[in-house]
């Protein structure tokens, strides 16, 4: 891990893992405190929703282990799940 200073807060970044935006395909290095896409505001994912394999390729559209897509269809499922939790 590599610490980065953002404002007055130190952010720990993992260089060999990524978070992907399933809505717009933006990506960033894995950091626990960065949960939402800076481009569109969607919740970022850091692992495959089916097999839980970490995302290791920043431009991946599908999981290399099980083939599950990371795209818009998954983003819609996340939105539905959030709606169900919040009522």
MODELLER restraints for C-alpha pairs under 7 A, 6 or more apart:
rsr = mdl.restraints
at = mdl.atoms
rsr.add(forms.Gaussian(group=physical.xy_distance, feature=features.Distance(at['CA:1:A'], at['CA:12:A']), mean=6.16, stdev=0.5))
rsr.add(forms.Gaussian(group=physical.xy_distance, feature=features.Distance(at['CA:1:A'], at['CA:13:A']), mean=5.48, stdev=0.5))
rsr.add(forms.Gaussian(group=physical.xy_distance, feature=features.Distance(at['CA:1:A'], at['CA:14:A']), mean=4.60, stdev=0.5))
rsr.add(forms.Gaussian(group=physical.xy_distance, feature=features.Distance(at['CA:1:A'], at['CA:15:A']), mean=6.67, stdev=0.5))
rsr.add(forms.Gaussian(group=physical.xy_distance, feature=features.Distance(at['CA:2:A'], at['CA:12:A']), mean=5.62, stdev=0.5))
rsr.add(forms.Gaussian(group=physical.xy_distance, feature=features.Distance(at['CA:2:A'], at['CA:13:A']), mean=5.16, stdev=0.5))
rsr.add(forms.Gaussian(group=physical.xy_distance, feature=features.Distance(at['CA:2:A'], at['CA:14:A']), mean=6.33, stdev=0.5))
rsr.add(forms.Gaussian(group=physical.xy_distance, feature=features.Distance(at['CA:3:A'], at['CA:10:A']), mean=6.17, stdev=0.5))
rsr.add(forms.Gaussian(group=physical.xy_distance, feature=features.Distance(at['CA:3:A'], at['CA:11:A']), mean=5.50, stdev=0.5))
rsr.add(forms.Gaussian(group=physical.xy_distance, feature=features.Distance(at['CA:3:A'], at['CA:12:A']), mean=4.39, stdev=0.5))
rsr.add(forms.Gaussian(group=physical.xy_distance, feature=features.Distance(at['CA:3:A'], at['CA:13:A']), mean=6.05, stdev=0.5))
rsr.add(forms.Gaussian(group=physical.xy_distance, feature=features.Distance(at['CA:4:A'], at['CA:10:A']), mean=5.49, stdev=0.5))
rsr.add(forms.Gaussian(group=physical.xy_distance, feature=features.Distance(at['CA:4:A'], at['CA:11:A']), mean=5.08, stdev=0.5))
rsr.add(forms.Gaussian(group=physical.xy_distance, feature=features.Distance(at['CA:4:A'], at['CA:12:A']), mean=6.27, stdev=0.5))
rsr.add(forms.Gaussian(group=physical.xy_distance, feature=features.Distance(at['CA:5:A'], at['CA:11:A']), mean=6.05, stdev=0.5))
rsr.add(forms.Gaussian(group=physical.xy_distance, feature=features.Distance(at['CA:11:A'], at['CA:31:A']), mean=6.90, stdev=0.5))
rsr.add(forms.Gaussian(group=physical.xy_distance, feature=features.Distance(at['CA:12:A'], at['CA:31:A']), mean=5.90, stdev=0.5))
rsr.add(forms.Gaussian(group=physical.xy_distance, feature=features.Distance(at['CA:13:A'], at['CA:29:A']), mean=6.30, stdev=0.5))
rsr.add(forms.Gaussian(group=physical.xy_distance, feature=features.Distance(at['CA:13:A'], at['CA:30:A']), mean=5.68, stdev=0.5))
rsr.add(forms.Gaussian(group=physical.xy_distance, feature=features.Distance(at['CA:13:A'], at['CA:31:A']), mean=4.75, stdev=0.5))
rsr.add(forms.Gaussian(group=physical.xy_distance, feature=features.Distance(at['CA:14:A'], at['CA:29:A']), mean=6.17, stdev=0.5))
rsr.add(forms.Gaussian(group=physical.xy_distance, feature=features.Distance(at['CA:14:A'], at['CA:30:A']), mean=5.22, stdev=0.5))
rsr.add(forms.Gaussian(group=physical.xy_distance, feature=features.Distance(at['CA:14:A'], at['CA:31:A']), mean=6.44, stdev=0.5))
rsr.add(forms.Gaussian(group=physical.xy_distance, feature=features.Distance(at['CA:15:A'], at['CA:29:A']), mean=5.85, stdev=0.5))
rsr.add(forms.Gaussian(group=physical.xy_distance, feature=features.Distance(at['CA:16:A'], at['CA:56:A']), mean=6.23, stdev=0.5))
rsr.add(forms.Gaussian(group=physical.xy_distance, feature=features.Distance(at['CA:17:A'], at['CA:29:A']), mean=6.02, stdev=0.5))
rsr.add(forms.Gaussian(group=physical.xy_distance, feature=features.Distance(at['CA:17:A'], at['CA:30:A']), mean=5.32, stdev=0.5))
rsr.add(forms.Gaussian(group=physical.xy_distance, feature=features.Distance(at['CA:17:A'], at['CA:54:A']), mean=6.94, stdev=0.5))
rsr.add(forms.Gaussian(group=physical.xy_distance, feature=features.Distance(at['CA:17:A'], at['CA:55:A']), mean=5.88, stdev=0.5))
rsr.add(forms.Gaussian(group=physical.xy_distance, feature=features.Distance(at['CA:17:A'], at['CA:56:A']), mean=4.84, stdev=0.5))
rsr.add(forms.Gaussian(group=physical.xy_distance, feature=features.Distance(at['CA:18:A'], at['CA:27:A']), mean=6.67, stdev=0.5))
rsr.add(forms.Gaussian(group=physical.xy_distance, feature=features.Distance(at['CA:18:A'], at['CA:28:A']), mean=5.61, stdev=0.5))
rsr.add(forms.Gaussian(group=physical.xy_distance, feature=features.Distance(at['CA:18:A'], at['CA:29:A']), mean=4.42, stdev=0.5))
rsr.add(forms.Gaussian(group=physical.xy_distance, feature=features.Distance(at['CA:18:A'], at['CA:30:A']), mean=4.50, stdev=0.5))
rsr.add(forms.Gaussian(group=physical.xy_distance, feature=features.Distance(at['CA:18:A'], at['CA:46:A']), mean=6.06, stdev=0.5))
rsr.add(forms.Gaussian(group=physical.xy_distance, feature=features.Distance(at['CA:18:A'], at['CA:55:A']), mean=5.59, stdev=0.5))
rsr.add(forms.Gaussian(group=physical.xy_distance, feature=features.Distance(at['CA:18:A'], at['CA:56:A']), mean=5.96, stdev=0.5))
rsr.add(forms.Gaussian(group=physical.xy_distance, feature=features.Distance(at['CA:18:A'], at['CA:57:A']), mean=6.98, stdev=0.5))
rsr.add(forms.Gaussian(group=physical.xy_distance, feature=features.Distance(at['CA:18:A'], at['CA:58:A']), mean=5.93, stdev=0.5))
rsr.add(forms.Gaussian(group=physical.xy_distance, feature=features.Distance(at['CA:19:A'], at['CA:27:A']), mean=5.58, stdev=0.5))
rsr.add(forms.Gaussian(group=physical.xy_distance, feature=features.Distance(at['CA:19:A'], at['CA:28:A']), mean=5.43, stdev=0.5))
rsr.add(forms.Gaussian(group=physical.xy_distance, feature=features.Distance(at['CA:19:A'], at['CA:29:A']), mean=6.14, stdev=0.5))
rsr.add(forms.Gaussian(group=physical.xy_distance, feature=features.Distance(at['CA:19:A'], at['CA:30:A']), mean=5.36, stdev=0.5))
rsr.add(forms.Gaussian(group=physical.xy_distance, feature=features.Distance(at['CA:19:A'], at['CA:44:A']), mean=5.76, stdev=0.5))
rsr.add(forms.Gaussian(group=physical.xy_distance, feature=features.Distance(at['CA:19:A'], at['CA:45:A']), mean=5.27, stdev=0.5))
rsr.add(forms.Gaussian(group=physical.xy_distance, feature=features.Distance(at['CA:19:A'], at['CA:46:A']), mean=4.40, stdev=0.5))
rsr.add(forms.Gaussian(group=physical.xy_distance, feature=features.Distance(at['CA:19:A'], at['CA:55:A']), mean=6.88, stdev=0.5))
rsr.add(forms.Gaussian(group=physical.xy_distance, feature=features.Distance(at['CA:20:A'], at['CA:26:A']), mean=5.96, stdev=0.5))
rsr.add(forms.Gaussian(group=physical.xy_distance, feature=features.Distance(at['CA:20:A'], at['CA:27:A']), mean=4.45, stdev=0.5))
rsr.add(forms.Gaussian(group=physical.xy_distance, feature=features.Distance(at['CA:20:A'], at['CA:28:A']), mean=6.76, stdev=0.5))
rsr.add(forms.Gaussian(group=physical.xy_distance, feature=features.Distance(at['CA:20:A'], at['CA:44:A']), mean=5.32, stdev=0.5))
rsr.add(forms.Gaussian(group=physical.xy_distance, feature=features.Distance(at['CA:20:A'], at['CA:45:A']), mean=5.31, stdev=0.5))
rsr.add(forms.Gaussian(group=physical.xy_distance, feature=features.Distance(at['CA:20:A'], at['CA:46:A']), mean=6.42, stdev=0.5))
rsr.add(forms.Gaussian(group=physical.xy_distance, feature=features.Distance(at['CA:21:A'], at['CA:27:A']), mean=6.11, stdev=0.5))
rsr.add(forms.Gaussian(group=physical.xy_distance, feature=features.Distance(at['CA:21:A'], at['CA:37:A']), mean=6.05, stdev=0.5))
rsr.add(forms.Gaussian(group=physical.xy_distance, feature=features.Distance(at['CA:21:A'], at['CA:42:A']), mean=6.57, stdev=0.5))
rsr.add(forms.Gaussian(group=physical.xy_distance, feature=features.Distance(at['CA:21:A'], at['CA:43:A']), mean=6.69, stdev=0.5))
rsr.add(forms.Gaussian(group=physical.xy_distance, feature=features.Distance(at['CA:21:A'], at['CA:44:A']), mean=4.64, stdev=0.5))
rsr.add(forms.Gaussian(group=physical.xy_distance, feature=features.Distance(at['CA:21:A'], at['CA:45:A']), mean=6.38, stdev=0.5))
rsr.add(forms.Gaussian(group=physical.xy_distance, feature=features.Distance(at['CA:22:A'], at['CA:44:A']), mean=6.86, stdev=0.5))
rsr.add(forms.Gaussian(group=physical.xy_distance, feature=features.Distance(at['CA:22:A'], at['CA:70:A']), mean=5.40, stdev=0.5))
rsr.add(forms.Gaussian(group=physical.xy_distance, feature=features.Distance(at['CA:22:A'], at['CA:71:A']), mean=4.56, stdev=0.5))
rsr.add(forms.Gaussian(group=physical.xy_distance, feature=features.Distance(at['CA:22:A'], at['CA:72:A']), mean=5.66, stdev=0.5))
rsr.add(forms.Gaussian(group=physical.xy_distance, feature=features.Distance(at['CA:22:A'], at['CA:74:A']), mean=6.55, stdev=0.5))
rsr.add(forms.Gaussian(group=physical.xy_distance, feature=features.Distance(at['CA:22:A'], at['CA:75:A']), mean=5.20, stdev=0.5))
rsr.add(forms.Gaussian(group=physical.xy_distance, feature=features.Distance(at['CA:23:A'], at['CA:42:A']), mean=6.51, stdev=0.5))
rsr.add(forms.Gaussian(group=physical.xy_distance, feature=features.Distance(at['CA:23:A'], at['CA:71:A']), mean=6.23, stdev=0.5))
rsr.add(forms.Gaussian(group=physical.xy_distance, feature=features.Distance(at['CA:23:A'], at['CA:72:A']), mean=5.10, stdev=0.5))
rsr.add(forms.Gaussian(group=physical.xy_distance, feature=features.Distance(at['CA:23:A'], at['CA:75:A']), mean=5.56, stdev=0.5))
rsr.add(forms.Gaussian(group=physical.xy_distance, feature=features.Distance(at['CA:24:A'], at['CA:40:A']), mean=6.97, stdev=0.5))
rsr.add(forms.Gaussian(group=physical.xy_distance, feature=features.Distance(at['CA:27:A'], at['CA:58:A']), mean=6.00, stdev=0.5))
rsr.add(forms.Gaussian(group=physical.xy_distance, feature=features.Distance(at['CA:35:A'], at['CA:43:A']), mean=5.89, stdev=0.5))
rsr.add(forms.Gaussian(group=physical.xy_distance, feature=features.Distance(at['CA:35:A'], at['CA:44:A']), mean=5.47, stdev=0.5))
rsr.add(forms.Gaussian(group=physical.xy_distance, feature=features.Distance(at['CA:36:A'], at['CA:42:A']), mean=5.48, stdev=0.5))
rsr.add(forms.Gaussian(group=physical.xy_distance, feature=features.Distance(at['CA:36:A'], at['CA:43:A']), mean=4.47, stdev=0.5))
rsr.add(forms.Gaussian(group=physical.xy_distance, feature=features.Distance(at['CA:36:A'], at['CA:44:A']), mean=5.24, stdev=0.5))
rsr.add(forms.Gaussian(group=physical.xy_distance, feature=features.Distance(at['CA:37:A'], at['CA:43:A']), mean=6.24, stdev=0.5))
rsr.add(forms.Gaussian(group=physical.xy_distance, feature=features.Distance(at['CA:37:A'], at['CA:44:A']), mean=5.94, stdev=0.5))
rsr.add(forms.Gaussian(group=physical.xy_distance, feature=features.Distance(at['CA:46:A'], at['CA:54:A']), mean=6.01, stdev=0.5))
rsr.add(forms.Gaussian(group=physical.xy_distance, feature=features.Distance(at['CA:46:A'], at['CA:55:A']), mean=5.60, stdev=0.5))
rsr.add(forms.Gaussian(group=physical.xy_distance, feature=features.Distance(at['CA:47:A'], at['CA:53:A']), mean=5.29, stdev=0.5))
rsr.add(forms.Gaussian(group=physical.xy_distance, feature=features.Distance(at['CA:47:A'], at['CA:54:A']), mean=4.18, stdev=0.5))
rsr.add(forms.Gaussian(group=physical.xy_distance, feature=features.Distance(at['CA:47:A'], at['CA:55:A']), mean=5.11, stdev=0.5))
rsr.add(forms.Gaussian(group=physical.xy_distance, feature=features.Distance(at['CA:48:A'], at['CA:54:A']), mean=6.45, stdev=0.5))
rsr.add(forms.Gaussian(group=physical.xy_distance, feature=features.Distance(at['CA:48:A'], at['CA:55:A']), mean=6.89, stdev=0.5))
rsr.add(forms.Gaussian(group=physical.xy_distance, feature=features.Distance(at['CA:48:A'], at['CA:63:A']), mean=6.22, stdev=0.5))
rsr.add(forms.Gaussian(group=physical.xy_distance, feature=features.Distance(at['CA:50:A'], at['CA:68:A']), mean=6.91, stdev=0.5))
rsr.add(forms.Gaussian(group=physical.xy_distance, feature=features.Distance(at['CA:51:A'], at['CA:66:A']), mean=6.81, stdev=0.5))
rsr.add(forms.Gaussian(group=physical.xy_distance, feature=features.Distance(at['CA:61:A'], at['CA:69:A']), mean=5.83, stdev=0.5))
rsr.add(forms.Gaussian(group=physical.xy_distance, feature=features.Distance(at['CA:61:A'], at['CA:70:A']), mean=5.39, stdev=0.5))
rsr.add(forms.Gaussian(group=physical.xy_distance, feature=features.Distance(at['CA:61:A'], at['CA:71:A']), mean=6.45, stdev=0.5))
rsr.add(forms.Gaussian(group=physical.xy_distance, feature=features.Distance(at['CA:62:A'], at['CA:68:A']), mean=5.33, stdev=0.5))
rsr.add(forms.Gaussian(group=physical.xy_distance, feature=features.Distance(at['CA:62:A'], at['CA:69:A']), mean=4.17, stdev=0.5))
rsr.add(forms.Gaussian(group=physical.xy_distance, feature=features.Distance(at['CA:62:A'], at['CA:70:A']), mean=5.54, stdev=0.5))
rsr.add(forms.Gaussian(group=physical.xy_distance, feature=features.Distance(at['CA:63:A'], at['CA:69:A']), mean=6.43, stdev=0.5))
